[in-house]
């Protein structure tokens, strides 16, 4: 393997017309004049296209920067009255009353304000003509939710999260002898 790499290095040195190597392999005692360098190979695109066309192709492959604010609410498919007049609430959901505790509350949610609803007199179902009324979107951080609202062009407000401060207690404090924690049943 090493001999192959050495042979490859020697061959590349010879092909570049190195003066030292050409003198080494020469049968004459005099110096050999260096041959002119071979022209670099051009790609087919450089030969066919004019300089203006190559500049255009390079410009089309570069990134585009947008200087104005990005507002994609108009292309989202939602009617305009639901974009302009909506208020979005960004909040952290409350703790579940079930046994999961604080497991599913470490994210931020976004939902829309409620619009008019009506009740079906026959079945008693509640209906709404609002397509955005039952949408809740989850975000990892509050900043992501705010950026999404700005991108869609919605007015928003952030509801302050309710942080509970649990009392530090241990299981052993239920049975302490010097505090009145147990109630007599007699």
MDTraj code that builds the backbone (N, CA, C; nanometers):
import mdtraj as md
import numpy as np

residues = "UNK UNK UNK UNK UNK UNK UNK UNK UNK UNK UNK UNK UNK UNK UNK UNK UNK UNK UNK UNK UNK UNK UNK UNK UNK UNK UNK UNK UNK UNK UNK UNK UNK UNK UNK UNK UNK UNK UNK UNK UNK UNK UNK UNK UNK UNK UNK UNK UNK UNK UNK UNK UNK UNK UNK UNK UNK UNK UNK UNK UNK UNK UNK UNK UNK UNK UNK UNK UNK UNK UNK UNK UNK UNK UNK UNK UNK UNK UNK UNK UNK UNK UNK UNK UNK UNK UNK UNK UNK UNK UNK UNK UNK UNK UNK UNK UNK UNK UNK UNK UNK UNK UNK UNK UNK UNK UNK UNK UNK UNK UNK UNK UNK UNK UNK UNK UNK UNK UNK UNK UNK UNK UNK UNK UNK UNK UNK UNK UNK UNK UNK UNK UNK UNK UNK UNK UNK UNK UNK UNK UNK UNK UNK UNK UNK UNK UNK UNK UNK UNK UNK UNK UNK UNK UNK UNK UNK UNK UNK UNK UNK UNK UNK UNK UNK UNK UNK UNK UNK UNK UNK UNK UNK UNK UNK UNK UNK UNK UNK UNK UNK UNK UNK UNK UNK UNK".split()
xyz = np.array([
    [0.0829, -0.1194, 0.0000],
    [0.0000, 0.0000, 0.0000],
    [0.0872, 0.1255, 0.0000],
    [0.1924, 0.1219, 0.0819],
    [0.2805, 0.2385, 0.0890],
    [0.3585, 0.2553, -0.0406],
    [0.3950, 0.1439, -0.1046],
    [0.4693, 0.1544, -0.2305],
    [0.3818, 0.2136, -0.3408],
    [0.2505, 0.1829, -0.3360],
    [0.1583, 0.2401, -0.4343],
    [0.1485, 0.3916, -0.4168],
    [0.1421, 0.4382, -0.2918],
    [0.1355, 0.5819, -0.2657],
    [0.2644, 0.6508, -0.3089],
    [0.3787, 0.5856, -0.2856],
    [0.5067, 0.6428, -0.3262],
    [0.5166, 0.6512, -0.4780],
    [0.4701, 0.5470, -0.5463],
    [0.4701, 0.5469, -0.6921],
    [0.3791, 0.6566, -0.7468],
    [0.2668, 0.6767, -0.6806],
    [0.1731, 0.7806, -0.7244],
    [0.2347, 0.9196, -0.7073],
    [0.3057, 0.9429, -0.5981],
    [0.3716, 1.0718, -0.5771],
    [0.4787, 1.0963, -0.6828],
    [0.5557, 0.9932, -0.7134],
    [0.6613, 1.0087, -0.8145],
    [0.6022, 1.0368, -0.9520],
    [0.4935, 0.9675, -0.9853],
    [0.4309, 0.9877, -1.1159],
    [0.3735, 1.1277, -1.1273],
    [0.3153, 1.1794, -1.0194],
    [0.2610, 1.3153, -1.0261],
    [0.3728, 1.4176, -1.0359],
    [0.4863, 1.3896, -0.9737],
    [0.6010, 1.4794, -0.9852],
    [0.6577, 1.4821, -1.1252],
    [0.6602, 1.3672, -1.1897],
    [0.7102, 1.3598, -1.3273],
    [0.6149, 1.4306, -1.4221],
    [0.4852, 1.4128, -1.4010],
    [0.3888, 1.4732, -1.4931],
    [0.3875, 1.6250, -1.4831],
    [0.4329, 1.6801, -1.3724],
    [0.4362, 1.8260, -1.3603],
    [0.5636, 1.8847, -1.4205],
    [0.6439, 1.8036, -1.4844],
    [0.7686, 1.8476, -1.5483],
    [0.8633, 1.9113, -1.4476],
    [0.8835, 1.8442, -1.3394],
    [0.9760, 1.8951, -1.2395],
    [1.1178, 1.8931, -1.2975],
    [1.1882, 2.0013, -1.2868],
    [1.3219, 2.0149, -1.3451],
    [1.4195, 1.9177, -1.2804],
    [1.4074, 1.8977, -1.1529],
    [1.4980, 1.8098, -1.0814],
    [1.4824, 1.6646, -1.1269],
    [1.3572, 1.6197, -1.1388],
    [1.3336, 1.4812, -1.1794],
    [1.3674, 1.4590, -1.3262],
    [1.3428, 1.5589, -1.4093],
    [1.3767, 1.5423, -1.5510],
    [1.5279, 1.5338, -1.5687],
    [1.6042, 1.6039, -1.4860],
    [1.7495, 1.5942, -1.4926],
    [1.7949, 1.4565, -1.4448],
    [1.7228, 1.4001, -1.3475],
    [1.7584, 1.2703, -1.2933],
    [1.7406, 1.1596, -1.3970],
    [1.6314, 1.1667, -1.4733],
    [1.6030, 1.0626, -1.5706],
    [1.6615, 1.0927, -1.7096],
    [1.7346, 1.2005, -1.7231],
    [1.7912, 1.2381, -1.8524],
    [1.9164, 1.1552, -1.8816],
    [1.9356, 1.1238, -2.0099],
    [2.0571, 1.0523, -2.0508],
    [2.1675, 1.1505, -2.0893],
    [2.1293, 1.2783, -2.1043],
    [2.2264, 1.3804, -2.1405],
    [2.2846, 1.4393, -2.0129],
    [2.4010, 1.4951, -2.0211],
    [2.4639, 1.5569, -1.9063],
    [2.4230, 1.7018, -1.8879],
    [2.3549, 1.7584, -1.9859],
    [2.3176, 1.8991, -1.9788],
    [2.1776, 1.9137, -1.9205],
    [2.1464, 2.0373, -1.8816],
    [2.0131, 2.0666, -1.8279],
    [1.9095, 2.0619, -1.9385],
    [1.7959, 2.0140, -1.9041],
    [1.6848, 2.0092, -1.9980],
    [1.5968, 2.1301, -1.9714],
    [1.5571, 2.1957, -2.0795],
    [1.4711, 2.3125, -2.0621],
    [1.3299, 2.2679, -2.0265],
    [1.2689, 2.3474, -1.9422],
    [1.1348, 2.3148, -1.8945],
    [1.0337, 2.3400, -2.0052],
    [0.9410, 2.2452, -2.0226],
    [0.8361, 2.2600, -2.1224],
    [0.7294, 2.3550, -2.0690],
    [0.6603, 2.4221, -2.1589],
    [0.5547, 2.5118, -2.1102],
    [0.4427, 2.4318, -2.0427],
    [0.3830, 2.4933, -1.9399],
    [0.2754, 2.4268, -1.8650],
    [0.1546, 2.4039, -1.9537],
    [0.0891, 2.2950, -1.9290],
    [-0.0335, 2.2630, -2.0019],
    [-0.1452, 2.3512, -1.9466],
    [-0.2300, 2.4025, -2.0346],
    [-0.3390, 2.4912, -1.9922],
    [-0.4366, 2.4153, -1.9026],
    [-0.4940, 2.4875, -1.8088],
    [-0.5900, 2.4255, -1.7176],
    [-0.7153, 2.3850, -1.7928],
    [-0.7732, 2.2780, -1.7485],
    [-0.8941, 2.2268, -1.8119],
    [-1.0133, 2.3112, -1.7667],
    [-1.0943, 2.3546, -1.8627],
    [-1.2140, 2.4325, -1.8331],
    [-1.3351, 2.3422, -1.8415],
    [-1.4348, 2.3763, -1.7631],
    [-1.5577, 2.2976, -1.7694],
    [-1.6360, 2.3360, -1.8945],
    [-1.7256, 2.2490, -1.9319],
    [-1.8066, 2.2721, -2.0511],
    [-1.8930, 2.3971, -2.0340],
    [-1.9382, 2.4212, -1.9119],
    [-2.0232, 2.5374, -1.8856],
    [-1.9468, 2.6682, -1.9067],
    [-1.8189, 2.6709, -1.8678],
    [-1.7381, 2.7915, -1.8867],
    [-1.7135, 2.8199, -2.0345],
    [-1.7041, 2.7162, -2.1139],
    [-1.6780, 2.7338, -2.2569],
    [-1.8029, 2.7808, -2.3297],
    [-1.9178, 2.7228, -2.2971],
    [-2.0411, 2.7515, -2.3711],
    [-2.1032, 2.8848, -2.3301],
    [-2.1077, 2.9134, -2.1995],
    [-2.1790, 3.0320, -2.1514],
    [-2.0931, 3.1573, -2.1597],
    [-2.1601, 3.2695, -2.1800],
    [-2.0911, 3.3981, -2.1798],
    [-2.0683, 3.4418, -2.0349],
    [-1.9806, 3.5410, -2.0109],
    [-1.9559, 3.5853, -1.8729],
    [-2.0813, 3.6390, -1.8030],
    [-2.1712, 3.7038, -1.8785],
    [-2.2942, 3.7542, -1.8173],
    [-2.3830, 3.6392, -1.7702],
    [-2.3875, 3.5337, -1.8517],
    [-2.4704, 3.4184, -1.8147],
    [-2.4134, 3.3446, -1.6939],
    [-2.2825, 3.3365, -1.6846],
    [-2.2229, 3.2715, -1.5674],
    [-2.2471, 3.3536, -1.4415],
    [-2.2418, 3.4875, -1.4523],
    [-2.2734, 3.5722, -1.3364],
    [-2.4177, 3.5538, -1.2930],
    [-2.5075, 3.5419, -1.3916],
    [-2.6490, 3.5211, -1.3608],
    [-2.6710, 3.3877, -1.2891],
    [-2.6036, 3.2830, -1.3356],
    [-2.6167, 3.1521, -1.2711],
    [-2.5614, 3.1542, -1.1291],
    [-2.4495, 3.2221, -1.1073],
    [-2.3934, 3.2317, -0.9729],
    [-2.4850, 3.3112, -0.8811],
    [-2.5458, 3.4175, -0.9338],
    [-2.6381, 3.4972, -0.8525],
    [-2.7643, 3.4188, -0.8191],
    [-2.8098, 3.3340, -0.9108],
    [-2.9310, 3.2555, -0.8839],
    [-2.9064, 3.1462, -0.7807],
    [-2.7832, 3.1025, -0.7641],
    [-2.7515, 3.0005, -0.6641],
    [-2.7250, 3.0599, -0.5264],
    [-2.7059, 3.1903, -0.5156],
    [-2.6781, 3.2520, -0.3862],
    [-2.8075, 3.2694, -0.3070],
    [-2.7939, 3.2997, -0.1783],
    [-2.9109, 3.3157, -0.0921],
    [-2.9744, 3.4525, -0.1120],
    [-3.1036, 3.4587, -0.0883],
    [-3.1794, 3.5820, -0.1029],
    [-3.2113, 3.6345, 0.0364],
    [-3.1845, 3.7621, 0.0598],
    [-3.2172, 3.8224, 0.1886],
    [-3.3397, 3.9101, 0.1725],
    [-3.4321, 3.8966, 0.2671],
    [-3.5558, 3.9739, 0.2655],
    [-3.5431, 4.0833, 0.3701],
    [-3.5637, 4.2072, 0.3291],
    [-3.5468, 4.3188, 0.4216],
    [-3.6765, 4.3561, 0.4917],
    [-3.7916, 4.3231, 0.4351],
    [-3.9181, 4.3607, 0.4979],
    [-3.9609, 4.2540, 0.5976],
    [-4.0621, 4.2878, 0.6793],
    [-4.1148, 4.1924, 0.7759],
    [-4.1855, 4.0794, 0.7034],
    [-4.1717, 3.9611, 0.7586],
    [-4.2324, 3.8438, 0.6971],
    [-4.3735, 3.8268, 0.7522],
    [-4.4730, 3.8285, 0.6652],
    [-4.6128, 3.8132, 0.7044],
    [-4.6747, 3.7075, 0.6144],
    [-4.6864, 3.5863, 0.6672],
    [-4.7380, 3.4762, 0.5866],
    [-4.8846, 3.4484, 0.6156],
    [-4.9495, 3.5340, 0.6911],
    [-5.0898, 3.5132, 0.7244],
    [-5.1807, 3.5170, 0.6041],
    [-5.1441, 3.5917, 0.5025],
    [-5.2291, 3.6053, 0.3845],
    [-5.2281, 3.4800, 0.2976],
    [-5.1201, 3.4050, 0.3003],
    [-5.1126, 3.2848, 0.2181],
    [-5.1472, 3.1585, 0.2960],
    [-5.1901, 3.1727, 0.4212],
    [-5.2192, 3.0549, 0.5026],
    [-5.3541, 2.9931, 0.4713],
    [-5.4421, 3.0635, 0.4003],
    [-5.5722, 3.0090, 0.3658],
    [-5.6821, 3.0468, 0.4628],
    [-5.6493, 3.1191, 0.5674],
    [-5.7483, 3.1606, 0.6666],
    [-5.8135, 3.2895, 0.6172],
    [-5.9465, 3.3030, 0.6303],
    [-6.0113, 3.4270, 0.5864],
    [-5.9536, 3.5496, 0.6569],
    [-5.9582, 3.6629, 0.5869],
    [-5.8917, 3.7837, 0.6372],
    [-5.9533, 3.8359, 0.7665],
    [-6.0854, 3.8195, 0.7848],
    [-6.1454, 3.8691, 0.9091],
    [-6.0982, 3.7903, 1.0302],
    [-6.0510, 3.6674, 1.0082],
    [-5.9983, 3.5886, 1.1197],
    [-5.8522, 3.6219, 1.1475],
    [-5.7856, 3.6884, 1.0553],
    [-5.6462, 3.7265, 1.0766],
    [-5.6377, 3.8617, 1.1455],
    [-5.7135, 3.9584, 1.0968],
    [-5.6994, 4.0963, 1.1441],
    [-5.7604, 4.1186, 1.2821],
    [-5.8730, 4.0535, 1.3105],
    [-5.9483, 4.0872, 1.4317],
    [-5.9299, 3.9865, 1.5435],
    [-5.8357, 3.8954, 1.5337],
    [-5.8191, 3.7912, 1.6344],
    [-5.7172, 3.8309, 1.7390],
    [-5.7421, 3.7880, 1.8611],
    [-5.6459, 3.7999, 1.9699],
    [-5.6025, 3.6590, 2.0058],
    [-5.4742, 3.6395, 2.0217],
    [-5.4200, 3.5086, 2.0558],
    [-5.3675, 3.5141, 2.1984],
    [-5.3997, 3.4111, 2.2759],
    [-5.3520, 3.4017, 2.4141],
    [-5.2391, 3.2996, 2.4173],
    [-5.1253, 3.3397, 2.4719],
    [-5.0108, 3.2510, 2.4886],
    [-4.9977, 3.2245, 2.6381],
    [-4.9987, 3.0974, 2.6765],
    [-5.0002, 3.0633, 2.8182],
    [-4.9358, 2.9272, 2.8402],
    [-4.9045, 2.8999, 2.9682],
    [-4.8631, 2.7667, 3.0087],
    [-4.9850, 2.6974, 3.0665],
    [-5.0143, 2.5735, 3.0251],
    [-5.1348, 2.5077, 3.0750],
    [-5.1255, 2.4788, 3.2244],
    [-5.2426, 2.4694, 3.2880],
    [-5.2483, 2.4437, 3.4315],
    [-5.2129, 2.2986, 3.4608],
    [-5.1769, 2.2745, 3.5845],
    [-5.1429, 2.1393, 3.6280],
    [-5.2661, 2.0509, 3.6244],
    [-5.2484, 1.9282, 3.5800],
    [-5.3597, 1.8346, 3.5726],
    [-5.3979, 1.7879, 3.7126],
    [-5.5273, 1.7624, 3.7342],
    [-5.5734, 1.7127, 3.8636],
    [-5.5540, 1.5624, 3.8765],
    [-5.5141, 1.4977, 3.7701],
    [-5.4933, 1.3532, 3.7729],
    [-5.3562, 1.3204, 3.8332],
    [-5.3155, 1.1970, 3.8248],
    [-5.1936, 1.1527, 3.8913],
    [-5.0662, 1.1923, 3.8180],
    [-5.0766, 1.2477, 3.6976],
    [-4.9557, 1.2856, 3.6243],
    [-4.8880, 1.4074, 3.6857],
    [-4.9603, 1.4863, 3.7626],
    [-4.8995, 1.5997, 3.8320],
    [-4.8503, 1.7063, 3.7369],
    [-4.7217, 1.7388, 3.7459],
    [-4.6636, 1.8454, 3.6633],
    [-4.5962, 1.7904, 3.5382],
    [-4.6312, 1.6701, 3.4974],
    [-4.5615, 1.6062, 3.3858],
    [-4.5856, 1.6770, 3.2534],
    [-4.7067, 1.7150, 3.2223],
    [-4.7382, 1.7671, 3.0894],
    [-4.7621, 1.9181, 3.0877],
    [-4.6896, 1.9930, 3.1678],
    [-4.7118, 2.1381, 3.1690],
    [-4.5859, 2.2171, 3.1369],
    [-4.4818, 2.1526, 3.0906],
    [-4.3555, 2.2228, 3.0653],
    [-4.3455, 2.2685, 2.9205],
    [-4.4516, 2.3273, 2.8687],
    [-4.4533, 2.3829, 2.7339],
    [-4.5500, 2.5003, 2.7336],
    [-4.5529, 2.5731, 2.6239],
    [-4.6421, 2.6880, 2.6094],
    [-4.7461, 2.6557, 2.5031],
    [-4.8688, 2.7027, 2.5256],
    [-4.9769, 2.6809, 2.4305],
    [-5.0269, 2.8138, 2.3780],
    [-5.0854, 2.8069, 2.2599],
    [-5.1442, 2.9243, 2.1976],
    [-5.2857, 2.8873, 2.1572],
    [-5.3841, 2.9709, 2.1952],
    [-5.5197, 2.9494, 2.1468],
    [-5.5840, 3.0839, 2.1164],
    [-5.6950, 3.0804, 2.0455],
    [-5.7617, 3.2012, 1.9976],
    [-5.8762, 3.2387, 2.0900],
    [-5.9152, 3.3658, 2.0844],
    [-6.0305, 3.4097, 2.1624],
    [-6.1575, 3.3459, 2.1061],
    [-6.2587, 3.3363, 2.1912],
    [-6.3821, 3.2697, 2.1480],
    [-6.4702, 3.3681, 2.0731],
    [-6.5352, 3.3168, 1.9725],
    [-6.6306, 3.3950, 1.8939],
    [-6.7706, 3.3439, 1.9240],
    [-6.8680, 3.3965, 1.8512],
    [-7.0061, 3.3579, 1.8773],
    [-7.0286, 3.2092, 1.8510],
    [-7.1088, 3.1481, 1.9375],
    [-7.1467, 3.0080, 1.9258],
    [-7.2976, 2.9994, 1.9363],
    [-7.3531, 2.8934, 1.8856],
    [-7.4969, 2.8721, 1.8978],
    [-7.5218, 2.7249, 1.9275],
    [-7.6363, 2.7003, 1.9824],
    [-7.6716, 2.5646, 2.0208],
    [-7.7768, 2.5110, 1.9259],
    [-7.7577, 2.3896, 1.8822],
    [-7.8535, 2.3229, 1.7956],
    [-7.9756, 2.2850, 1.8800],
    [-8.0964, 2.3329, 1.8436],
    [-8.2124, 2.3060, 1.9289],
    [-8.2526, 2.1584, 1.9322],
    [-8.2236, 2.0839, 1.8283],
    [-8.2648, 1.9444, 1.8245],
    [-8.1718, 1.8551, 1.9071],
    [-8.0416, 1.8655, 1.8820],
    [-7.9462, 1.7756, 1.9472],
    [-7.8794, 1.8378, 2.0689],
    [-7.8779, 1.9696, 2.0769],
    [-7.8123, 2.0352, 2.1889],
    [-7.6628, 2.0533, 2.1697],
    [-7.6143, 2.0298, 2.0484],
    [-7.4726, 2.0470, 2.0219],
    [-7.4400, 2.1947, 2.0076],
    [-7.3216, 2.2321, 2.0503],
    [-7.2760, 2.3694, 2.0354],
    [-7.1984, 2.3803, 1.9051],
    [-7.2324, 2.4804, 1.8242],
    [-7.1678, 2.4989, 1.6942],
    [-7.1047, 2.6364, 1.6866],
    [-7.0138, 2.6504, 1.5923],
    [-6.9470, 2.7779, 1.5703],
    [-6.9094, 2.7876, 1.4234],
    [-6.9095, 2.9090, 1.3710],
    [-6.8662, 2.9318, 1.2339],
    [-6.7205, 2.9717, 1.2274],
    [-6.6493, 2.9577, 1.3375],
    [-6.5108, 3.0009, 1.3474],
    [-6.4174, 2.8819, 1.3248],
    [-6.3355, 2.8843, 1.2187],
    [-6.2464, 2.7697, 1.1956],
    [-6.1282, 2.7642, 1.2919],
    [-6.0971, 2.8731, 1.3596],
    [-5.9800, 2.8769, 1.4466],
    [-6.0144, 2.8557, 1.5938],
    [-6.1419, 2.8320, 1.6265],
    [-6.1824, 2.8307, 1.7670],
    [-6.1279, 2.7117, 1.8443],
    [-6.1099, 2.5985, 1.7817],
    [-6.0681, 2.4787, 1.8546],
    [-5.9224, 2.4425, 1.8313],
    [-5.8441, 2.5379, 1.7883],
    [-5.7031, 2.5102, 1.7600],
    [-5.6187, 2.5480, 1.8806],
    [-5.5358, 2.4535, 1.9249],
    [-5.4361, 2.4793, 2.0285],
    [-5.3030, 2.4309, 1.9739],
    [-5.2045, 2.5174, 1.9741],
    [-5.0730, 2.4840, 1.9199],
    [-4.9732, 2.4869, 2.0345],
    [-4.8883, 2.3840, 2.0428],
    [-4.7883, 2.3737, 2.1488],
    [-4.6536, 2.4253, 2.0998],
    [-4.5812, 2.4938, 2.1902],
    [-4.4477, 2.5459, 2.1611],
    [-4.3565, 2.5118, 2.2771],
    [-4.2289, 2.4973, 2.2490],
    [-4.1323, 2.4646, 2.3540],
    [-4.1051, 2.5853, 2.4432],
    [-4.1016, 2.7054, 2.3854],
    [-4.0736, 2.8255, 2.4638],
    [-4.1746, 2.9346, 2.4310],
    [-4.1783, 3.0337, 2.5174],
    [-4.2673, 3.1478, 2.4967],
    [-4.2231, 3.2290, 2.3756],
    [-4.0922, 3.2400, 2.3543],
    [-4.0397, 3.3186, 2.2429],
    [-4.0785, 3.2576, 2.1079],
    [-4.0836, 3.1247, 2.1008],
    [-4.1265, 3.0601, 1.9762],
    [-4.2717, 3.0931, 1.9453],
    [-4.3561, 3.0941, 2.0471],
    [-4.4978, 3.1252, 2.0268],
    [-4.5151, 3.2703, 1.9824],
    [-4.4401, 3.3613, 2.0418],
    [-4.4483, 3.5031, 2.0044],
    [-4.4003, 3.5222, 1.8604],
    [-4.2913, 3.4550, 1.8237],
    [-4.2401, 3.4661, 1.6865],
    [-4.3410, 3.4119, 1.5860],
    [-4.4113, 3.3049, 1.6214],
    [-4.5127, 3.2490, 1.5312],
    [-4.6288, 3.3465, 1.5133],
    [-4.6724, 3.4096, 1.6215],
    [-4.7825, 3.5065, 1.6119],
    [-4.7427, 3.6269, 1.5276],
    [-4.6199, 3.6735, 1.5438],
    [-4.5735, 3.7866, 1.4633],
    [-4.5643, 3.7488, 1.3162],
    [-4.5201, 3.6270, 1.2900],
    [-4.5067, 3.5803, 1.1524],
    [-4.6423, 3.5696, 1.0844],
    [-4.7446, 3.5268, 1.1590],
    [-4.8783, 3.5118, 1.1027],
    [-4.9569, 3.6430, 1.1031],
    [-4.9092, 3.7449, 1.1737],
    [-4.9763, 3.8741, 1.1752],
    [-5.0897, 3.8829, 1.2754],
    [-5.0858, 3.8034, 1.3828],
    [-5.1914, 3.8041, 1.4839],
    [-5.1517, 3.8912, 1.6015],
    [-5.2510, 3.9584, 1.6629],
    [-5.2292, 4.0271, 1.7898],
    [-5.2274, 3.9212, 1.8992],
    [-5.1424, 3.9395, 1.9981],
    [-5.1291, 3.8378, 2.1021],
    [-5.1087, 3.9047, 2.2368],
    [-5.1327, 3.8286, 2.3418],
    [-5.0947, 3.8692, 2.4757],
    [-5.0468, 3.7453, 2.5496],
    [-4.9538, 3.7660, 2.6403],
    [-4.8935, 3.6549, 2.7131],
    [-4.9516, 3.6527, 2.8532],
    [-5.0116, 3.5409, 2.8893],
    [-5.0667, 3.5241, 3.0232],
    [-4.9553, 3.4758, 3.1149],
    [-4.9426, 3.5418, 3.2288],
    [-4.8369, 3.5080, 3.3230],
    [-4.8614, 3.3678, 3.3793],
    [-4.7595, 3.2820, 3.3816],
    [-4.7817, 3.1456, 3.4316],
    [-4.8007, 3.1439, 3.5828],
    [-4.8875, 3.0553, 3.6287],
    [-4.9100, 3.0381, 3.7718],
    [-4.8039, 2.9436, 3.8258],
    [-4.7176, 2.9957, 3.9111],
    [-4.6105, 2.9150, 3.9678],
    [-4.6478, 2.8829, 4.1114],
    [-4.6562, 2.7547, 4.1425],
    [-4.6905, 2.7152, 4.2792],
    [-4.5633, 2.6950, 4.3594],
    [-4.5662, 2.7374, 4.4835],
    [-4.4537, 2.7217, 4.5740],
    [-4.4891, 2.6137, 4.6763],
    [-4.4470, 2.4904, 4.6549],
    [-4.4829, 2.3846, 4.7499],
    [-4.4073, 2.4005, 4.8815],
    [-4.4740, 2.3613, 4.9907],
    [-4.4095, 2.3662, 5.1215],
    [-4.3119, 2.2497, 5.1323],
    [-4.1905, 2.2761, 5.1759],
    [-4.0955, 2.1648, 5.1889],
    [-4.1326, 2.0777, 5.3089],
    [-4.1770, 1.9581, 5.2830],
    [-4.2147, 1.8653, 5.3887],
    [-4.1634, 1.7277, 5.3521],
    [-4.1423, 1.6502, 5.4519],
    [-4.1037, 1.5121, 5.4284],
    [-4.2100, 1.4207, 5.4874],
    [-4.2026, 1.2962, 5.4523],
    [-4.3005, 1.1995, 5.5004],
    [-4.2862, 1.1788, 5.6515],
    [-4.1659, 1.1910, 5.7012],
    [-4.1421, 1.1718, 5.8444],
    [-4.2034, 1.2803, 5.9302],
    [-4.2275, 1.3987, 5.8716],
    [-4.2868, 1.5063, 5.9518],
    [-4.4314, 1.4767, 5.9886],
    [-4.4957, 1.3821, 5.9224],
    [-4.6318, 1.3435, 5.9600],
    [-4.6353, 1.2722, 6.0945],
    [-4.5245, 1.2140, 6.1354],
    [-4.5206, 1.1341, 6.2572],
    [-4.4294, 1.1950, 6.3639],
    [-4.4030, 1.3235, 6.3563],
    [-4.3135, 1.3853, 6.4545],
    [-4.3814, 1.3899, 6.5911],
    [-4.3052, 1.3692, 6.6975],
    [-4.3614, 1.3608, 6.8321],
    [-4.3826, 1.4976, 6.8940],
    [-4.3102, 1.6015, 6.8474],
    [-4.3198, 1.7318, 6.9122],
    [-4.4189, 1.8261, 6.8438],
    [-4.4837, 1.7841, 6.7379],
    [-4.5803, 1.8710, 6.6698],
    [-4.7155, 1.8040, 6.6704],
    [-4.8164, 1.8845, 6.6722],
    [-4.9521, 1.8306, 6.6764],
    [-5.0013, 1.8115, 6.5330],
    [-4.9613, 1.7014, 6.4708],
    [-5.0050, 1.6743, 6.3342],
    [-5.1097, 1.5649, 6.3294],
    [-5.1106, 1.4783, 6.4322],
    [-5.2097, 1.3714, 6.4345],
    [-5.3292, 1.4153, 6.5169],
    [-5.4453, 1.3822, 6.4686],
    [-5.5680, 1.4191, 6.5382],
    [-5.6216, 1.2944, 6.6069],
    [-5.6597, 1.3124, 6.7293],
    [-5.7131, 1.1993, 6.8057],
    [-5.8526, 1.1656, 6.7567],
    [-5.8831, 1.0379, 6.7535],
    [-6.0157, 0.9959, 6.7086],
    [-6.1121, 0.9785, 6.8242],
    [-6.0660, 0.9946, 6.9492],
    [-6.1539, 0.9762, 7.0650],
    [-6.1976, 1.1073, 7.1219],
])
top = md.Topology()
chain = top.add_chain()
for i, resn in enumerate(residues, 1):
    res = top.add_residue(resn, chain, resSeq=i)
    for name in ("N", "CA", "C"):
        top.add_atom(name, md.element.get_by_symbol(name[0]), res)
traj = md.Trajectory(xyz[None], top)
